[in-house]
């Protein structure tokens, strides 16, 4: 008998919006055997293959990713309920900042999730896979985001993204370590984000409100603006989104 297909969740948004932090918190809240994470950053091309734009390596564009390998991994997960054996994550070597969510709140949510799953026979063997990545809902990646059962989009302002990104020390890559050169956010990160995601916003303005009609058609759950710099609010919102799905399944 084939394994039960997992609930495939995409969590996307601009660099430094809290995607990995939220993904790891959700992993902490759900039972250990129930949820695993796949990182888009594990599908970068080799360091030497990253495209160069305006004299700078561009790690924030679609062309920097091995999309055929990503699709292969997602199809394997849908068929087998687990990550392919050939995929070894380097992303977990990259740290994330302090999340600021009180331990008591994490424990409360853990108990809440436990009550959802208790007695639901369809969830005895079903697992959840979160895919965390900055380009999952790009206008040019519909063939990828159409694979997800649940789509969660985290938004953030330019000022917040710039402050958080520039506070990072660097990133473990496939072959070494990358540190953003001066001006990287303004030259590469933010322009790419705007180009790929402006269609989700009113007036094509990523600092404006999300376009509910567009997001609804795409099946994307957009994070409330009130949760933008508050991971506790963001986590509660994401848990509520997943709760609605699990209770209806």
C-alpha positions as CSV (number, residue, x, y, z in Angstrom):
1,X,0.0,0.0,0.0
2,X,1.5,3.4,-1.0
3,X,2.3,5.9,1.7
4,X,-0.3,8.6,2.4
5,X,0.7,11.8,0.5
6,X,2.0,14.4,2.9
7,X,0.5,17.9,3.4
8,X,2.9,20.0,1.3
9,X,3.2,23.5,2.6
10,X,5.1,26.3,0.9
11,X,6.3,29.2,3.1
12,X,7.7,32.1,1.0
13,X,8.4,35.8,1.2
14,X,11.3,38.2,0.8
15,X,14.8,37.6,2.3
16,X,14.8,38.0,6.1
17,X,11.0,37.9,6.4
18,X,11.2,35.1,8.9
19,X,10.5,32.0,6.7
20,X,13.1,29.7,8.2
21,X,12.4,30.9,11.8
22,X,8.6,30.2,11.3
23,X,9.3,26.8,9.7
24,X,11.5,25.7,12.6
25,X,9.0,26.9,15.1
26,X,6.3,24.9,13.4
27,X,8.6,21.9,13.4
28,X,9.0,22.4,17.2
29,X,5.2,22.6,17.7
30,X,4.2,19.5,15.8
31,X,5.1,16.0,17.0
32,X,8.7,15.2,16.0
33,X,7.7,12.4,13.5
34,X,5.0,14.5,11.9
35,X,6.7,17.4,10.2
36,X,9.9,17.9,8.2
37,X,11.4,20.8,6.3
38,X,12.8,21.2,2.8
39,X,14.8,24.4,2.1
40,X,14.9,26.1,-1.3
41,X,18.4,27.2,-0.5
42,X,19.5,23.6,-0.8
43,X,18.8,23.8,-4.5
44,X,21.2,26.5,-5.5
45,X,23.6,25.8,-8.3
46,X,27.3,25.4,-7.6
47,X,29.0,28.6,-6.6
48,X,30.7,28.9,-10.0
49,X,27.3,28.7,-11.8
50,X,25.6,31.5,-9.9
51,X,24.9,34.2,-12.5
52,X,26.7,37.5,-12.4
53,X,24.8,40.7,-12.9
54,X,26.4,44.1,-12.9
55,X,29.6,42.6,-11.7
56,X,28.0,40.9,-8.7
57,X,26.9,37.2,-8.2
58,X,23.1,37.2,-8.0
59,X,22.0,34.6,-5.5
60,X,18.5,36.0,-5.4
61,X,17.2,35.2,-8.9
62,X,15.5,32.2,-10.4
63,X,18.5,31.5,-12.6
64,X,20.6,30.7,-9.5
65,X,18.4,27.7,-8.7
66,X,18.4,24.1,-9.9
67,X,14.7,23.9,-10.6
68,X,14.7,20.5,-12.2
69,X,16.2,19.0,-9.0
70,X,13.7,20.9,-6.9
71,X,10.8,19.5,-8.9
72,X,12.2,16.0,-8.7
73,X,12.5,16.4,-4.9
74,X,8.9,17.7,-4.5
75,X,7.5,14.9,-6.7
76,X,9.4,12.3,-4.6
77,X,7.9,13.8,-1.4
78,X,4.4,13.6,-2.9
79,X,4.9,10.0,-3.9
80,X,6.8,8.7,-0.9
81,X,6.0,11.0,2.0
82,X,9.6,11.8,2.8
83,X,12.7,13.6,1.4
84,X,14.7,11.8,-1.2
85,X,17.8,10.1,0.2
86,X,20.2,12.0,-2.1
87,X,19.2,15.4,-0.5
88,X,21.4,16.5,2.3
89,X,20.6,19.9,3.7
90,X,23.3,22.5,4.2
91,X,20.7,25.2,5.1
92,X,20.4,23.9,8.7
93,X,24.0,25.0,9.1
94,X,22.9,28.6,8.6
95,X,21.7,30.3,11.8
96,X,18.6,32.4,12.2
97,X,18.1,35.2,14.7
98,X,16.2,35.1,18.0
99,X,12.6,34.5,17.4
100,X,11.2,36.2,20.5
101,X,8.3,33.8,21.0
102,X,7.8,33.0,24.7
103,X,8.4,29.3,25.6
104,X,5.0,29.3,27.3
105,X,3.3,30.2,24.0
106,X,5.2,27.5,22.1
107,X,4.0,24.9,24.7
108,X,0.4,26.2,24.5
109,X,0.5,25.9,20.7
110,X,2.0,22.4,21.0
111,X,-0.8,21.3,23.2
112,X,-3.3,22.8,20.8
113,X,-1.9,21.0,17.8
114,X,-1.9,17.8,19.8
115,X,-5.7,18.1,20.3
116,X,-6.2,18.6,16.5
117,X,-4.4,15.4,15.7
118,X,-5.7,13.2,18.5
119,X,-8.2,10.7,17.3
120,X,-7.9,11.6,13.6
121,X,-7.1,8.3,12.0
122,X,-6.2,10.0,8.6
123,X,-3.3,11.7,10.4
124,X,-1.8,8.7,12.1
125,X,0.5,8.1,9.1
126,X,0.2,11.4,7.2
127,X,3.1,13.8,7.5
128,X,3.6,17.4,6.8
129,X,6.4,18.8,4.7
130,X,7.2,22.5,4.8
131,X,9.2,24.0,1.9
132,X,10.9,27.2,2.9
133,X,12.1,29.5,0.1
134,X,12.3,33.1,-1.1
135,X,11.1,32.5,-4.6
136,X,8.3,29.8,-4.2
137,X,5.5,32.2,-5.2
138,X,7.3,34.2,-7.8
139,X,5.1,35.1,-10.7
140,X,7.4,33.0,-12.9
141,X,7.3,29.9,-10.7
142,X,3.6,28.8,-11.0
143,X,4.6,25.3,-11.9
144,X,6.3,25.1,-8.5
145,X,3.7,26.8,-6.3
146,X,0.9,24.8,-8.0
147,X,2.3,21.7,-6.3
148,X,1.6,23.0,-2.7
149,X,-1.5,22.1,-0.7
150,X,-1.1,25.2,1.5
151,X,0.7,28.4,0.6
152,X,1.9,30.9,3.3
153,X,3.3,34.2,2.3
154,X,5.3,36.3,4.7
155,X,5.6,40.0,3.9
156,X,8.0,42.6,5.2
157,X,9.0,46.1,4.4
158,X,12.1,47.2,2.6
159,X,13.5,48.8,5.7
160,X,13.0,45.7,7.8
161,X,14.4,43.4,5.1
162,X,17.5,45.6,4.7
163,X,18.2,45.9,8.4
164,X,17.8,42.1,9.0
165,X,19.7,41.0,5.9
166,X,22.7,43.3,6.6
167,X,22.9,42.1,10.2
168,X,23.7,38.6,9.0
169,X,27.3,37.4,8.8
170,X,26.9,35.2,5.7
171,X,25.7,31.9,4.4
172,X,27.0,28.4,4.0
173,X,26.9,27.5,0.3
174,X,27.3,24.3,-1.7
175,X,31.0,24.8,-2.0
176,X,31.9,27.4,0.6
177,X,30.6,30.5,2.3
178,X,29.0,33.7,0.9
179,X,29.0,37.2,2.4
180,X,26.9,39.9,0.9
181,X,29.1,42.6,-0.7
182,X,28.3,46.3,0.1
183,X,25.0,47.5,-1.4
184,X,23.8,43.9,-2.2
185,X,20.3,44.4,-0.8
186,X,19.7,47.6,-2.8
187,X,21.3,46.3,-6.0
188,X,20.2,42.7,-6.0
189,X,17.9,41.4,-3.2
190,X,15.1,44.0,-3.2
191,X,14.8,44.7,-6.9
192,X,14.5,40.9,-7.6
193,X,11.9,40.5,-4.9
194,X,9.9,43.4,-6.3
195,X,10.1,42.0,-9.9
196,X,9.0,38.5,-8.8
197,X,6.2,39.4,-6.4
198,X,4.7,42.8,-7.2
199,X,1.7,41.0,-8.9
200,X,0.6,39.9,-5.4
201,X,0.1,43.5,-4.2
202,X,-2.3,46.3,-4.9
203,X,-0.9,48.7,-7.5
204,X,2.1,46.4,-8.0
205,X,3.5,48.0,-4.9
206,X,5.1,45.6,-2.4
207,X,4.8,48.1,0.4
208,X,1.0,48.3,-0.2
209,X,-1.6,45.8,0.9
210,X,-1.7,42.4,-0.6
211,X,-4.3,42.0,-3.4
212,X,-6.9,39.7,-1.9
213,X,-8.3,38.7,-5.3
214,X,-5.0,37.8,-6.8
215,X,-3.9,35.9,-3.6
216,X,-7.2,34.2,-3.4
217,X,-7.0,33.0,-7.0
218,X,-3.5,31.7,-6.4
219,X,-4.6,30.1,-3.1
220,X,-2.0,32.1,-1.2
221,X,-2.5,32.9,2.5
222,X,-1.0,36.4,3.1
223,X,0.4,37.2,6.5
224,X,-1.5,40.1,8.2
225,X,0.5,43.3,8.2
226,X,0.2,43.4,12.0
227,X,2.4,40.3,12.3
228,X,5.2,41.8,10.2
229,X,7.7,42.3,13.0
230,X,6.1,40.1,15.6
231,X,6.9,36.4,15.3
232,X,4.5,35.4,18.1
233,X,1.6,36.9,16.0
234,X,3.0,35.4,12.8
235,X,3.3,31.9,14.4
236,X,-0.3,32.1,15.8
237,X,-1.6,33.1,12.4
238,X,0.3,30.3,10.6
239,X,-0.9,27.7,13.2
240,X,-4.5,28.9,12.6
241,X,-4.1,28.5,8.9
242,X,-2.8,24.9,9.3
243,X,-5.5,24.2,11.9
244,X,-8.2,25.1,9.4
245,X,-6.7,22.7,6.9
246,X,-6.2,19.8,9.3
247,X,-9.6,20.1,10.8
248,X,-11.3,20.0,7.4
249,X,-9.2,17.1,6.0
